[in-house]
Structures are given as C-alpha cells and as structure tokens.
Amino acid sequence: MPNREILRQHSKEELIDLLEIAAKDWLAHDGLWFLAAEDAFDMETAIELDRRAWEQFTVIEAKRIMRFLGIEPGQGVPALKRALQYRLYARINEQEIIDVDERTFIFRMNKCRVQTARQRKGLPDFPCKPVGLVEYGNFAKTIDPRFRTDCIACPPDPHPKHYWCAWRFTLTEQP
C-alpha cells in the first residue's frame, strides 16, 4: 500500500487540487502518446491504437469506480449517472446529464480540454468518435450490460457550439 501519510498532511481542498493535477497529467500523457503514435504511423493508425487501448481502459476505470462507490453491476440508470461523475475526465472537463425518461439520459461534454486546446492552436476538431464509441459504450456496459449507447454527435460529426459530443444511454430489457 502506498504511503498515505504524505496525503493526510494536506487539506481536503489541496487533495481536490491534486486530483485535478493528476487528471491533467493523465490527459497530457494520453495526448503525448497519441502524437507519438501519429508521428510514427499516421492519424488513422494512431486512432485505431487509441481505440484498442480505450476498449480496455474504460472497463478498468468503470470497475474501479464501481468498487469505490459500492456499485454492483446491473444497477441501471442511477449507477451509470453516478459513475460518470467520477471519471478522470469529470475533473477537468465540463459535462452535463440530461434526463429523457426513466430509462434514458443524454450525457454531453460541453467543454473538452482536448478540443479546446486544438481550437486555441487553430487546429480542426480531433476526430474522436471511433474512440468515443468504445469508450462510452464499454463504460456503460460495465456498469450495466443492458445499456445501449448511441452517439448523438462527436467529431468529426458536426456539433453545436455549446457541446463537443453527446451520447444517449438507454437501458434496454436485455443485455
């Protein structure tokens, strides 16, 4: 077990700040890895490698969040809505959840650190949809295998100015 005494010396606010730093560091590493893969190969190959990594990472992240929150698989909409708030992205991006009905909700990424950085640099939107499909789909199915995940919009798709991507999660009757 890591030495937790160092962390116990800090205030709650400092620990929240540290969590945000860790999330930014994780995203910086992810971005640098992607750029290295793109440089060594090409954008299409880098996206495919990223997609394959996210297939596994998102399941690991979901399971760890479930364990932390005491969520058992199959607990439906409330469990997924709660788990989404504990993802690393939730620390550094602005997101929202919009209820549609008791079995469906929409998750929107209103401010995305990756896309905002590209925008600042005058670059086109990062085409993250192939990665998002496995990332959000596998995360939701790990929480509850009955979830169907549909992409409403995600680059390279056109999207409104007030969000970067949006995903519809629907609890179906069967996995």
N, C-alpha and C positions, 0 to 999 in steps of 0.2 A: 504494500500500500504506500502510495506517495506520502511524503512528509506534509501533512495538512497544517502543521503548526504555523508555518510561514503564512498561509492564507488566513488563519484565525487571527492574525495580528492586524488585519485590515477591517475597515468598516464595511457595512453592507453596500453602501454606495461605491466604495472603492472596488469591491468584488464585482459589482454590476459593470463598472467601467472595465475591469479586467476581462470579463466575459465578452464585452463588445470588442476589445482589442483582439482577443483570441479568435472571434468570428471574422474580423477583418483580416487577420493573419491567415486564417484558413482560406478565405476567398482569394487573397493575394497569391498564396501558393497554388491554388487551383488555376488561377489565371496565368501564372508564370509557367505552370506545367503545360497548359493548353498552348501557349505561344511557342514553347519549345517543340511540342509535337507538330504544330502547324509549320514551324520553320524546318523541321527535319523531314516532313512529309508534304502535306498540303492541308487546306482547310477541311476538305471532305473527310480525309483520313483522321484528322485530329478530332473532328466531331464524332466520328464513329468510335474512336478510342474513348472519348469522354462519355459517350452514351453507354458503352460497355462498363465503364467504371461506375457510373451512376446507377446502373441496374443493381449493383451490389451495395454501394454506399448507402443509398436511400433506405434499403431494407435494414441495414445495420443501424442507421440513425433512428429509424422508426422503432426498432426493438429496444434500443437503449432508452428512448423517450418513454416508451410504454412501461419499461421496468421502473424507471424513475418515478413515473406518475401512478404506478399501480394499475395500469390499464391492461385488461385481458383482451386477447383477440376476439373480435365479433361484437364489440360494444357499440357499433353503429356511428351515427352522425355526431353525437356529443363527444365521443372519444376522438374522432378524426379532427373535429374543430379544435379541441383542446390540444392535441398533439402538434398540429400545425403551428401553434403559437410558441412551441418550444424548439423548433428547428433553428439551426445556426443562422439561416437567412433572416429569421424573425428579429434577430438582434440588430441587424444593420440595414434592412430594407423596410419600406412602409407597405403593409399589406392590409387587406380587409376581407371580411367574410360577410356575404350577403345571403340571408336565408331566402329560399324559394318556397319550400314547403317542409314538412316533417322528414322527408326522405332525401331532399336535395338542397345543396347550397353551392354558391359560387365563391371561389377564392380568387382574389385579384392582387397582383403585385403592382401597386400604384407607383412606387419609386424603387427602382432596381439599381443597385450600386454599379453593377457591371455595365448596364445600358447607359446610365448617366455618365460614367467615365468615358465611354465611347462617344457619346454625344458631345461632351466637353472637348474631345480631341478632333471633332469634325468627322468621325468615322460613322459608317452606316450601322444600323441596328445589328447586334450579334444574332445570328440565326439559331437560336437555342431551342426551337421547337422539337427537333428529334431527341434532344436530351430531356427536355421537359416532359415529353410523353412517357418515358420510362421512369423519370424521377417522381413525378406526381402519381402516376398510375401504380407503381410498385409501393410507394409510401402508403397510399390509401389501402391497397390490398393487404399490406402487412397489418395495418390497424384492423381491418375487417375485409375478408376476401369477397364479400358481397358488393363492394364498391365498384362502380363503373366510373371511369374518369374520361371526360370529354374536354378537348381543347376548344375554348371559345375563340381565343386569339393568342398568338405567340409569334414573335419574329421568327422567320421572315414574313409572316402574315401581317397585313395591315392591322393597326390597333388605334383606338382613340388616344388622344393626348393625355388623358387622365389615368391611364394604366398601361403597363407594358405587356402583361399577359394575364389571362383569365382562364380558370379551369372550373368545370362543373363536376361536382361529385354527387352521384346518385346511388343510394342504397337500393340494390335490387333484391329480389326474393331469394336468389340462389347465387352461390359463388361462381 
